[in-house]
Amino acid sequence: MLKLLSTSCRQGRSGFPCSRFPDGAANGALEKSPLFRVIRSLRSYTGEKTLFRLTASFSSDSGEGDGDAAKSVDAKAVEEAEYASTGAEAEEAKASSAIVPTIPRPEDHLNVMVVPLPHRPLFPGFYMPVSIKDSKLLSALADNCKRSVTYAGAFLFKDEPGTDPSLVSGTETGKSIYEFKGQELFNRLHDIGTLAQISSIQGNEVYLLGHRRLRKTEMVDEEPLTVKVDHLKELPYNKDDDVIKATYFEVISTLRDVLKISSVWREYAKTYSRYIGEFTYGRLADFGAALSMANKLLCQQVLEELDDFIPLIQELGLETDDKTALSAKFRERIESKKDRCPPHVLQVFEEELAKLQLLEASSSEFNVTRNYLDWLTALPWGDYSDENFDVHNAQKILDEDHYGLSDVKERILEFIAVGKLRGTSHGKIICLSGPPGVGKTSIGRSIARALNRKFYRFSVGGLADVAEIKGHRRTYIGAMPGKVVQCLKSVGTANPLILIDEIDKLGRGHAGDPASALLELLDPEQNMNFLDHYLDVPIDLSKVLFVCTANVIETIPTPLLDRMEVIAIAGYITDEKMHIARDYLEKATREACGIKPEQVEVTAAALHELIENYCREAGVRNLQKQIEKIYRKIALQLVRKAISIETSAAASIQPGKLEQYNEPSKEDLIEDVDGSLSFEKSDSDPSSENVDAAATAESKNIANPEQIGETWEEVEMAEVDLSPDQTTRVGEQINSKVDEVIDIGEKAGGDTEVDKVVIDVSNLVDFVGKPVFHADRIYDQTPIGVVMGLAWTALGGSTLYIETTLVEQGEAKGVLHITGQLGDVMKESAQIAHTVARAILLEKVPENPFFANSKLHLHVPAGATPKDGPSAGCTMITSLLSLAIKKQVRKDLAMTGEVTLTGRILPIGGVKEKTIAARRSEVKTIIFPAANRRDFDELSDNVKEGLDVHFVDDYSKIFELAFGSIDSSKS
């Protein structure tokens, strides 16, 4: 029995784009056709009026000759037919019904010009307009028509291997057809095509009428492509076979129902019946395939089939009802996952499917329900990818993709280890926070690869619509599910790794608060029953591994931050950047630029200079840009050198002088007693002198072409009457001479080897320009009133100087003036520092009234950079005290820490960044709050190496480290 129509065929009911039928004379056998009786019974639908007034024509059967069809054509009309495209000829052709001449006969055409078809094959008995963009082919077809050669071969063009024929647009295929010529085009065409009669040519549109099947065998001419063909006939079959008969009448019955749906299809069948006569099995297969909207390859299979057509029409499908086909498709989808699908989903599916059957196809609710079922059945209910719990393999993959990031890698390995012990894994919510360019997004992809999970990324930066997370209600036009449901459909598994990028930049608008919508998504206790507004059925997301990225966690709402496990990525120090540049960035950039390793060398000093003075930020994104910039300039330099060498080598060859060489004659060849071969010198022949000059130059290893003389482009053996043994020796000697001359020529200009390009500190400026950053350290030894602090910045960390100077002194003029574009918190820290400094000075030097009688000015360079935060408190106190006691602080000292009014030191953040900044400024002694000892201990050894770090909890210890003992009398 017939299989119901596929989606592609259902679309064909609105119209048939590539085939037309002529309204010709009725055939005597038409009354016997069962299909005609079906059409006649449908007269009540169509009436007598014909939808298309098309020209009458005829065609030979695909295998039974021209006899029956030719008898039904008026011979006089045949004689009057002629081709025209413009002017009076077109009108005359129209008036004469454009009936195609019968002479020469179709079977007489054994060589045909090829018309490539981009969209669908042409079936016998059908018209097809073809747009031809090849002007040579178009003019050749027009010339053939003038010579009454009105037949061509229509062959379907093959798509690229692995291409889905249903996804390739006609425009793309049409463009690619005319890029191929000759043998290449011959190979890209299907072997089986159709002998097509050219009914008319209008502009670049050629109207073809299919006659019979052809097989191309060999190429006759390249442009325009002409091929030799064999005319194919249907293979014999048993007409009395019960299965074939039953299938035949089933097709007729199906067509009866189909033709009731569309008046256009009824007109197709009517004109096709008049045209081809009785519906044989083969003709019925062609008719069904041409009417269907199956993809081009399935139609081509029908065209190529000569034995049993009917099973292929089961394959193509002629549908009786859209709702039946949709129901079958949706039920087939859900059946494959029925055992794993939750019961509540199956219940909703059955309800919506029953609802679909009751709705009219033209109603808007029908499309809403159809789209809903499409989404519901496309999700991977219960489909999980097999996870890889191999810890060593995961470690290898993570190390291959990223250098450092030990905290992130350790956490992922812990996750894998737990999954291995339990035999299964549950989803987690991890938040990677850190400055830009440290690898937060790329590490997510590496984690997915290590776990053997599918990867999906979407960004929520600036997202202000809750529907992007939770989906739209189905009542809205154009409603869609949220990003999570789209992810599950895209990856096809229920346990992917979903990377939510820029979660610290969530927006908030009139459409709701996305941060609140993420609470359900990122809560392990709630996301096992995540409810999307569109699907309106709970979805289990407990197996999904969520990885979020953020630059700062302070802007993430507290309830949302509470649901995530935060892993801070501080950034990379210089040593780490050196490794990343050598092992990852430089290698990838070199391959991308097509440069070989032996062609370039970037010294370690140049790379260190690049990192320190051009790419000081915490990440490596800017470092990658600078390395790419260097290698682009190297590529240009290498190409210019190669072109210069090739040009000079070409100029060194003087072809005109080569003509002076004459072919050696028999008398010129003299064989010596020792078997050596020499050329006889002639006074009138300068070529022998040139040969000697060349040999002399070669023996002296001269590489200047002007000193060598001329080289030989070709040396041919002279015909000499010698014995076979002598001939062999002559050939060997001549070949030796040729090799010598070629070697000389290669030494002269054939060596195109380019010297290695070396990038060092001296020429780095030529590739990347002037340095962007300068040394943070302004003073080798800080003067009185100046102290170095440590600050966290978006670029990682930097040193920060606090400068204090005396403005004026006088009775009761003690006041502090602050500059440096400081924030409110830092201004408060300055006031606290002033108060604490007065108390400490009163304790250390009671008789010194400096702060009471001095107007002071505290400044924090650089003035254009906004600064804020409490961690500069201890540095400000030290700067004020240095000015009060008139003593410099210890050399190579930097400090950070918040101070209370009682002098207690509170912990700060950014320990790693501040440590890196101190190392960059060659500071050896650092003061940290005692509460930050644990943070410092967690740093890698290469960061802590060579540093003298002191942890303090009270400012009195800082005073001793900075100033040592003081002489109160001098103070």
N, C-alpha and C positions, 0 to 999 in steps of 0.2 A: 504494500500500500504506500501511497505517497506520504512523504514527510512534509510537515507544514512549513510554510514559507519563513525564511530567515529575515532578519531585520533589513538587510539590503534590498530584498524583494519588496518588502512592505513599502519602502520609500518610493518604489516605482509606480505606485498607484496614482500619484499626482501627475505623472507624465513620463514619457519615454524619450530621453534626450537625444539618442543617437541613431534612431531608425525610423524610416518612413515607408509607407506602402503606396503604390500607384493605384489609381482607380481605373482599372482596365476592364476589358471585356470579360463577360462571364464565361467560365469554362464549362464544358459539357459535363465533366466529371464532378462538378461542384455539388450538384443535387444529391450525389451519393455520399458526400462527406458527412459523418456524424457531427463534426464540429459546425458545419454549415447549418445543419438542422437545429443545433443549439442556438446559433446566431439568429436564424430565422424565427425561432421561438421568442427571441428577445426583441423582436421588432417593436413591441409595445414600449420598450425603453428608449429606442433610438429613432423610430420613425423611418421614413424613406430618405431623409436629408442626410447627405454625406458631410462629415465634419471637415474633411480635407479634400480640396480639389487638386489632386496630384496628377501628374502626367502618367499615361499608360506606358507600360514597358513589359518586357518578358525576360525570362532567364531560363537557362538550361538547368535541368535537374542536377543534383550533386553527383549523380552517377548514372542516370538513365537516359542521357542524351537530350537533344533539343526537340525531339519530335512533337510530343504532346503540347508543349508550350508554344512552339512555333506555329502549329496549326491554328491556334486561337488568335493569331495576330494578322491583321489585314496587311497583305503584301504591298498594297499601294501605299499604305501609311508608312511601311518600312522604307520604301524608296524615297519618300518625301522627307525623312528625318535628316537633320544636319545639326552640327554643333555651332553654338554662337555664345559669346559672352557679353557683347556690347552692341548698341545700335540696332540697325534693321535686322541683323542676323539673329539677335536674341528674340525679337518679335516674331520672326519667321519660324524660329524653333518652337516658340510657345504656341503659335497657331497650328503647327503641325503635330502638336502633342509630344514632341521630342522623343518619338519612338526610335529606339536604337537600331541601326542597320544590322542585318544578320550576316553580312559578308564582310570580312572573313568569319568563319565559324569559330566559336570559343575554343574548341578542341585543337584548332590549328595553331594556337599560340603556345609555343614551347619555350620561348624566351620572352619574359615580361619585365617591364620596368617596375620597380618596387615603390610602393607608397607605404611608409611606416605608419602604424596606427598607435597613438599614445595611450588611449583610454580603454577601448574594448575591441575584441575581434569583430569582424564583419561576417554575418551569417548569410548563406544563400537565401535570396528572396527578399532581402532587406536593403533599404537605402541607408546611406551614412554620409553626412557632410564632413569633410576633412579639411582643416585649415593647414595649408602648406606654406611654411616660411622660407623654404629653400627656393630661391628664384630660378636656379638652374633646373631643378626638378619640375617646377611649375611650367616653365617655358617648354621643356621637353615633352611634357604631357600634352600641352596645347598643340605642339607641332605634330605629335602622333595623331591627335584627333583630326587635324586637317588632312592627314594622309589616310584617314579612315582606319587607323589603328587605335581602336577605342577601348582597349582592354589593358589592365595593369594588375599587378599582384599586390594585394593588401595583406601585410603581415604585422602581427602585434609585436611591439617593442618590449624587450625584457627589462625588468627593473634590476637595480643593483642586487647582488646576492645578499640574502638576509633581510630584505626590505619587505615590510608588510604591504601587500598590494592595495589593501583597503585604506591605508594611511597616506599613500603617495598621491599628491594632488596632480591634477592634469597639467597645471602650469609648469611644475617642476619636471614632469616627464616630457612635456613638449619642448622645453628648453634643451633637455639632454639629448633628444633625438638628433637634432641637427648639428650636434658637436661631433658626431661620428661620421666617418666616410669610408667607402670602400670595404675592404675585408673586415675592418673593425665593426662597421655597421652590419655587415652580413652575419657576423657571429652574435650580435646582440638581438637578432630577430628570431622569433619562433620559427621552427621548420615548416609547420603547417599554416597555411594562409588561405586566402580566398581569391579566385579569379573575379575581378571586379570590372564592371562596365562603367565607363565614364559617361554619365548622363548629361552633365553640363559643367562648365567652369565659369564661375562668377567672381572676378577679382582673384583673391588667393584661396577661395573656397572651391573645392572640387567635390562634386556629388557623385558618389559611387553606388553601384547596384551590384550586390553579391550574386554570383552565378554558381560556382562549384568550388570544391576544395582543391588546393594545390599543395605540393611539397617541393620546396626549393632544394636543389641538389648541388649546384655549383655557381660561382660568380662568373658572369660573362663580361660585364663592364663595371668600372668602379664609380664613375660619376657622370650622370646619375646612375645609381646602382641598378644593374640589370642582371637577372638571374635566370638560370635554366630550371624548368619546373617539370614535374610529373603531375598529370591530372589524376585525381583519386576518385574511386568509386566505392559505394557502400558494399560491405561484405554481405554475402547472402545470409539469410536467417529464416527460421521456420515461422511463417505467418500464422500457422495453426496452433502454435504453442499456447497452452492455456494460460500460463503465467504472463506472457507478453500481451495476450488479449485482455486479460483482467486488468493489467497495469494500464493498457491503452485506454480502456473505458473509464478507469478510475481518473486518469488525467483529464479525459473529456468532461467527466463529472465535476472535477475540481475547477476546470476552466469555466464551466457553466456558472459556478458560484462566484468565481473571480470576475467574470465579465459583467455580472450584475452590479458590481461595485463602481466601476469606472466606465463612463461612456467613451472615453478615449481608447481604452483597451478594446471595447466592442468594435470600434471603427477599425482598429488595427487588424483584428481577427477577420473582419468582413472583407477588407481589401486584400489581406494575405490569402484568404480562401479563393477569391476570384483570380488571384494571380498565379498560385501554384497548383490549383486543382485539388485533387484528393489528398487528404492528410495521411501520408504514410507514417510509419513509426519514426523514421529519420527526420521527416519534415516537422513532425510534432515535437521532437526533441529540440530542433533548431528554434521553432516558434517559442517554446517554453523558455529556453535559455535566453533568447533575445529579449523576451518580455521581462524576465527577472532582472533584479538589480544586484545580482551576485557580483563578486569582484572579478577582475579581468582574468585571473588565472583559472578560476572555475569555469568561466565561459570558454576559455581557450581549451580546457580539457574536453568540453562538449564538442568543440570544433574538430579536435584531433581524434575523437572517438569515431571509428567506422564500423564497429561491431555491435555494441549494445548500448543504445542511447538512453533507454528508459531509466536504468539505475542512476545515471548521472543527474537526471531531473529529480530524482529523490534527494539527491545531494544538494542540488540548487534550491529546490523547494518552490512551490507555488502556494501561497498562503490563502486561506479562506477567511481568516478573521484575525485582526490585530491582537485582540485581547487573548485569544487562544495561544498565539505565538508568544506573547509576553508572559503569560502564565506558565507556559512550558519552559521558557528560558529562566524565569525566576525560580521555579520549582527545581529545575536541574541544578542551579547554583546551590540552593539550600540543601538539597539531598546529599551533596558531597561532604557537607560538614554537619549533617543532622545529628550525629552522635555526640559531637562536641558543642553544639549550639545550646545555649541555656533555654530552659522550657519557656520562660516568659517571652523570649525573642520569637520562638516558634509560634507561640499563641498570637502575638501581634502580626506575624507574617501571614498566618492563615486568615486573620480578620481583614487585613488590608488586601489580600489576594481576592477574597470573596467580594470585597467592596469594589475592586477593579472590574470584576465581571459584570456588575450591575450598572456601571457608569457608561455613558455614551463616549465614544472616542473623541468626539468634537468638543466635549465639555472641558472647562479649565480644571475641574477637580480631577479629571482623568489623568492629566499630565502631572499634577501634584502627587497623586497616588503612585503613578508609575515611577517618578523620580525617587520617591521615598523608598519604594521596594528595591529600586536599583541600588541605593546606598545601603539599605539594610542587608541585602544579600551579598554585597561586595565586600563587606568587612570580614576580617579573618577571625571569625568566632572560634576560639580554641586552638588556633594554629600558632604554634610556638617554634621558633628556630632552635636548633640544637646548640646549646651553649658550650663553650670550650672552657673547662675548668683547669687547664694546664697552667700552673703558676709560672713555670719556667718559660713556656712559650709566650705568655702574656708579658713577662719581664723583657723578653727579647724584642717583642714588637714595640713596646713603649720606649725602650732605649734606642731602637732604630729611628723612631720618628722624632724624639725629643731628647735634648741633653739637659740634665738637671731635673728639676721639678720632682724631687724625691718625695715630698709630702703627698703629692697627687698620686704618684705611682704606688707608694706604699698603701694608700687608702684603697686603690683599685685592687691591688693584690690581696688585701684583707677581704674585700668583697668576694673575690674569686675563691679564696680559701674557705670562707664560710659556705659558699655554694657547693664546693666539692664535698665538704663534710656532711652537709644536709642532703645532698643529691639534687637539690633544686635551689633556686634563688628567688628572692623577693626584690621588688623594685625599691630604689632608694632615691632620695632627693639630695643632690650634692650641688653646692654653689661655689664656683671658682671665682675668687675676687682678686683683682690686681690691676696694675696700670695697663694701658694699651700696648699691644705688640709682644706680650710675654707668652703667647701660645694657648690662651684659654679656649678659644674655639677649636683650634686644630687638635688639642689634646682630647677633645670630645670624640673626634673622628677616630683617633688612635685607640681610645678605650673601646669603642664599638668594634673595631677590628680585632682587638685582643680578646674580646668576649664572644666573637663570632655573632654579633647582633647587627640587625639592620640599623642604619643611621638616618635620622631625619632632623633637620634644623629649621627653626623659624625664629624670627626676631620680634620682640615686643617693644622695641624702642619707639617711643612716641605713640604707642597703641592706646586709643581712647574709647574703643567700642567693646563692650562686653561680649557682643555677638561673635567677635573673632575668636574668643575662647570657648564660649558656651553654645555657639550656633544661633541661627535665626529660628523664630517660630515658623511653622510650615504655612501659616496663613499669609505671610508676606510674599510678594512677587519676587522671584529670584532668590528665594531662601536657600541657604546652604548650611551644612553642619560646620562646627567649629574646627579649629586647626588640628586638634588632637584626633578627631574622627577622620579628617582628611589625611593625616599622617598614617593612621592604621590602614586605610585603603591603599595608600601609596606604597607602603613597604610590604604589605601582605602578611605581616606577622603581628601577633598580639604582645610581643615582648621586645620591641625595639629600644634603641637608645634615642631619646628625644632631647635635643639641645635647645634650650630656651635662651636665646642671646639677649644681652642688654636688659636684664631684668631690673636693673636699677634706674632705668629711664622710662618706666611706665608712665603713660599719660592719664589724664582724667578729664572727661568731658560730659556733655549732656546725655550720652548714651550709657552712662554708668561708670563704675570704678573697676577696671580690669584687675587691679591688685586684689580686690575682694573676690573676684571670680576665680583667681588662681588659688585661693585658699583651699577650695575643694579639690582642685586638680593636684596640688602638691602636698596634700595631707595623706600620709600612708593609711590612716584610719578611715578615710572617706573615699579615696579614689578607687576602691574596689567596686564601688557602686556609682561611678561618675555618670551624671545625667546630662546629656546634651539636649538642648532645647529642640533641635530639629528631629533627632531620632526618637527622643522621649522614651527611651528604654535604657536601663542601667547598663553600663559598660565596665568591665573589670580592667582597671589599669594598674593593679597591684604588682604585675610582673614587669612593668615598664620602668626603665632606669632613666630618671630625669637628671640632666646636668644643666645647671643654670650658670650664666656668666655675668659678672658685674665689675665695674671699675672701682666703685666704692659701695660699701654696704650701708653707709649712713642714710642714704636716700631710699633704701628698701623699707617698706612699712614693717613695723615690729612684728605683727602677727604672721606676716608672710616669712619674715626672716627666721622666726622661731621654728618654722617647719623644715628648714633647710640645714644641712651640715656644711658649714663654711670652711673652705680650705683656701688660705691666703697664699697668693703667688706674689712674692715681693718684687721680683725682677732679677736681672742677671748682673753679676759683677763683671769686671773686665776679663778675668780669666775664663769665665763661662762664655762670654761673648766671643772670645778668641776660638774656643772649641766649636761653638755653633757656626761661626763664620767658616772655619776650616772644613768641618765635617759635613755641614749641611748646606749653608747658603752659597758658598763659593762653588761647590761641586754642582749644585743644581743650576746655578746661573751660568757656569761654563758650558754645561750641556745644552742649556736653552739657547745660548748664543752660537753654538756650533764651533767652539774653540777647543782645541786639543790641549791636554795638560802640559805637553812639552812646548807649547807655543807661548806660554805666559807664566810668570812667577810673581806672586805678590809676597813680599817679604814680611816676616813677623813684625818688624819695626813699623812698616807702613800700615799693617793691619791694626797694630796697637795705637798708632797715631790717629787712624780713622775712627777708632772707637772712642778715644779720649777727647778728641777735639771736634768731631763731627756728629757722633752718635752716642751722646751721653745718657740718653733716656733709658728707662728701665727695660723696655722691650727691645726687640731686634728688628722691628718692621722698617725703621729708618735705616738701619744698618744694611738690610737687604736691598733697599732702594739705592744706597750709595755703591754697594758692590755691583749691582746691575748697571749703574751708570759707568763704573770703571770698565766693565767688560764690554759694554757697547762701544766705548771709545777705543778699546783694544781691538775689537772686531773691525772697526773702520780703519784703524791703522794697519792691521794685517792685510786687509783687502787692498788698500792703497799701495802698499809695498809690493804685493803680488802683481798688481796691474803694472806698476812701474818696471818691475823685472821682466815681465812678459813683453812689454813694449820695447825695452832695450834689446832683448834677445831677438825679437822679430826684425828690428832695425839692423842688427849685425849681419843678417843673411842678405846677400846680394844676388838675387835670382838671375839678373841679366848676365852675369859673368859665367854662370853655369853652362850657358849655351856654347861657351868656347870649347867644352870637352867634346871630342869626337869619339865615336864608337871605334874601338881597336879593330884593326884589320888582321887578316891572317898573317901578313908579314910582320906585324908589330909584336906578335906573340913569339917569344924565343924561350925555349926551355933550357935551363942551365944543366950542367952535368949533375949537380947535387939535387936536382929536382925543383929548384926554386924558380919562380916565374917573375919576369921583369917586363917592363914596357919599354919598347924601343923609342929613344929620343929622336925627335925630328926637329930640324932647325925651324921649320915653318909651323910647328905645332907647339904652342905655349902651354898646352895642358900638362905635359910631362914636368915642366918646371913647377907648375902649381902643385902637382902631386908630391914632388920632392920637398917643396916648401911646407906642405901640410905635414909630411912625415917628420921633417926637421922640427917644426913647431911642436908637434906632439911629443917628440923625444925630449924637448926642453921644457915640457909642461907649460907651454905658453897658453894663456887663457884669453888673450886679447884677439877678437875676431879679425881685426885689421892686420895683425901680424901672421895669421894662419894662412890666409888666402881663401879660396872658395871650397865649400863642401859639396858633396855629391848628393843629389836627391834620389838618384836611382842609377845603379850600375847593372848593365845587362851583359850576359856572356856573349862573346862573339862566336859565330859558327866557324869552327876550325876542324879540319879533317884530321882528327887524331884517333889513336886507338882508345878503346874503352878505359884502359888504365890511365893513359895520358889525360883523357877527358876528365876523369875523376880528380887527378892532381891539379889540373888547370882550374877546375871549379873551386877546389879547396883554397888555392892561392888567391883567386879573385875574391872569394868570400872573405878571406882574411884582410885583403886590402880594403874592402867595403867596410868591414867592422872597424878598421883603424880610422877611416875617414869619419864614420858615424860617431866614434868616441871623441874625436877632435871637435866635432860639431856640438856634442853634448857639453863638453867642457867649455866651449865658447859661449853658448847661450842657453843651453837646455836645463841648467841647474836653477830651479825656482825655489829653493829652500829659503825660508824667511827666518831671520834671527829671532831669538826669543825676546819677548817684551817683558822687561823687569820693572815692577812697580816698587819703589822704595820711598823713604821719607822725602828725598830730594825732589822727586817729580810727582808726588801725590797731589800737589796743588794743581798740576796741569790736568788732572783727571776729575777732581771733585771740587775745585775752586778753593777759596780761602776758608780757613777754619771758622766754624760757627760758634764754638764755645772757646772760652779762654779759661785759664787756671782760676779756680775758686779762691785760691790762696792769694791774698793781696800783700800780706806781710810775711817776711821770713821770721821776724821777731815782732810780736805785737807790741805797739807802744803803750804808754800808760793810758788807761781808760778804754782800751780796746781788748775784747775777748772774743774768741771763736766759739760759736755755737753750732749745733747740728739741727737740720730741719728736714722734714719730710715734704716732698713735692710730687706732683703728678709724674715727673720724669724719673722718680726714684728717690733721690735724696741729695742734699747739697750742704755745704758748710755755710754758715751765716755769721757775719760779724756784727757785734753790738759795740757801738762807739758812743762814748760819753765825754763831753768837754765842758769846761767851766766858762760861763758867759760873763758873770760879774759876781763880786762879793760885797756884802754889806750887812749891816745889822738887820737881822730878821728877814732876810731876802731869800730864804730857802724855798725854792720852787723847782719843779721839773717840767721841762718842755719836751714834747715827744714828736718825732717825724719819722717818715719811712713807709707811709701808706699802710698803717697797722690797723687790724680789725679791732672790734670792741674787746674781745677776750684778751688780745695781746696788750691793749692799752691798760686794762685792769691789771695784767701781770706786771706792767711797768710801775704802776702805782704801788702794788704790793712790794715789788723789789725795792722801791725807794724807802718804804717804811721799814722793811727788814734790814736794809743796809744801814739805816740810821741806828737801829737797835744794836746791830753787831758792832758798828764803830764805837758806840757808846760803851759796849762791853769790852772791846779790845783796847781802845784808846779813849778813856773817859774824858780827857781834857781837850779832845779835838772837836771843835764846834763846826766842822766843815759843812755838813748838810743843813745846819740851821741858818747859816749865813751865806750860802752859795746858790746862785741861780744856775741851774744845769740844763744842758741840752743833750737828749738821748736820741740817737739816730740809728736806723737799721737799713743799710744798703741792700739791694738797689731800690731806689725810690719808686721806680715804675712798676715794681712787682708787688701785688697785694700780698699781705702776710697776716696770718692769724693763728691762734693757738696758744695754749698755756705753757708749752714745754720750754720756753726761753726764759723762764723766771730766774733760774739759778745763774744763767749767763748774764742777765741784766744786773743782778746783785753784785756779781764779781766785777763787772765793768765799773759800777759806781764806786765800789770799795777800792779798786785799783787807782781811780782818780783821787779818792779821799786820802789814801795813805801814800800816794805818789810812788807806787811800785808796780813794775811790770809783772804780768802773770808768767807762769812757767812756759818755756818754749815747747812747741809741738803738743799743746794741750787743747782739747775740745770737750765741751760738756753739753748736757741736755737734761732737763728735768723741771717739773712744776714745783713751785715752792708755796707753802702756806705762810700765813702771818707769823706763825711760831717757828718757822725755819725748817719744817719737815719737808722732805723731798718725796713727791708723789710719782707714781709710774707714768710712763709715756708710751706712745705707739711708734711703729716704724723703726724698730731696733735694727733690723737688717739694712734698711735703706740708709740709715744714719751711719752705720758702721762702714758701709760701702763708700759713702761720701767722705768719711774720715780717711780711709785708705787712699782714695783718689787724691786727696790733698796732702798725702804723706804725713799724716798725723799719727803719732805713735802712742799717745796717752789719751784715753777717753774716760769720761766720768758718766756713769749711768745710775739711775735710781736703783736701790737694792731690790725693789720688787720686779725689776726687769732682768734679773740674773737668769731666770729660767728661759726667757726669750733668747738671750745671748748664747746660752749653752746649746740651744737647738740649732744654732747656725753651723754650717759646714766648716771643717777645719781650715780650708783654704781662705775663708773669710776672716777667721779669728787669728790666723797665723801672724806673728810679729807685733801684736797689739798688746799694750799694757792697759788693761781695763780695770777701773775701780768702781765698786758699787757702794753707794752711800745712801743713808736714810735721813741725814741731818746736814744742814749747810755748814756746820762747823768743820766737818771733814773736808768739804770742798775748799774751805778757806785755807786749811793746812796744805792741801795738795797744790793749790794755786799760788800761794804766797810764802808758804813755809813759816819760819819764825820771823817776827817783825820787831824792830826797835821802836818802842812806843815814844821815845824822846824825839826821834827823827820824824815819826809820823805826826 
